[in-house]
Amino acid sequence: MTARLIVCVTCDRTADPVPSTTRGAALADAVVVRAADRGEDLSVTRVDCLDGCPRPCNAALKARGKPLRRFTNLSPAMADALIDAARAYAADRDGHLPPDLVARLGPHAR
């Protein structure tokens, strides 16, 4: 797989109290475990912020020559869905995702 999954591991840092393990860190761990279980060769990069703090937990797909695709409000239970999205993103020449994986929202959507 040529896509890279980037996961914000500081999501939930504004919670009171701050959890010992953030949802972002738990998501990154879950994706790594599930990708290995499934035999998927997915690169997972942990970062400190993806600028989606109002809707934590955030991850993004990135590949050379393709637009970055960011996902918000995720949970560790969505690891398999993220791996499926990464596979579809990597397989498409332009980085498009199947319609059942994305939505186009207006500028004021929350």
N, C-alpha and C positions, 0 to 999 in steps of 0.2 A: 504494500500500500504506500502511495507516495504522499498522502496527506499527513499533516501533523495536527494533533489535537492539543490546544493550549487551554489550560484550566487555571482559573484564578483560585489560589489557595488561601487568600485572605478574606474571601467572602464571609460575612457574619462578624467581621471584626468590630462592627459598631453595635453588636448585640450587648445587652446588659443582663447578666455577665457574659463576657466573651467566652465561648466554649473552648475546651482544651483542644478539640479537633474541629475545625471549621467544616461546613458542608462542602466547600470547594476542595479541601484536602481529602475528605472522605470520597468525593466524586472521583478525583484523580486516582486514588487508590483502587476504587471499585473498577474503573475503566482498565487499569493495568492488569488487575486480576482476571477480569472477564475476557479481555483480549487474549491473554495467555491461555485461558481455558478453551477459548474458541480457535486458537492457533492463528490469530490475526497478528500481523506485523504492523502495529500502530505505534507511532512515536507520540509520547505524551510529554508535554513540557509544562511544568508548573511555573506560574508567574504571580507577581504580587497584585496585579490589578488589570482588569479588562474594561474598566470604566463603565460598569453596569451596577454600581453599588446600590441604587434604589431597588433593584430586582435581583438580589443574589440568588443563586449561585450561577456563575457564568463560565462558559467555555466557548472556544472558537475553533474553526477549521481553517487551516492555511496550507496553501501549496503554491509553488512557483507558477506564475502566470494566471492565477485564479483569484477572484475576489475573496477576501476573508469573510467567513460566515460566523456570526456570533449568536449564541443561544443564551437565554437568560431564564432565571427562575427554575433552575434544574435541581435534581436531587440525585443522590448516589444510586437510587433504584432505576435511574434512566441510563445506566452505563451501557446496556445492550443497544438501546436506541441510538445513543451517540456513536457507538461502533458501527452500526448499520448506516448512519448518516455519513460517517467518515468514509466508509467503503463506497457509497454512492457518489460522494463528492470527488473522491480520487478517480473513480471510473469515468466521470463525465469530463470531456475535454475542456469545457468552460466552467466547471465547478458548480453546475446547476444541481439542485436537489429535487427529488420527486415531490410533486405537489402535496402529497400526504405528510411530508416532513416539514413544510414551511408555510408561513402565512405572511401576507403583505399587510402591514398595519399603517393607518394614517398617522400624521405627525403628533396627534394628541392622544394616541392609544396608551393605556396604562395597564 
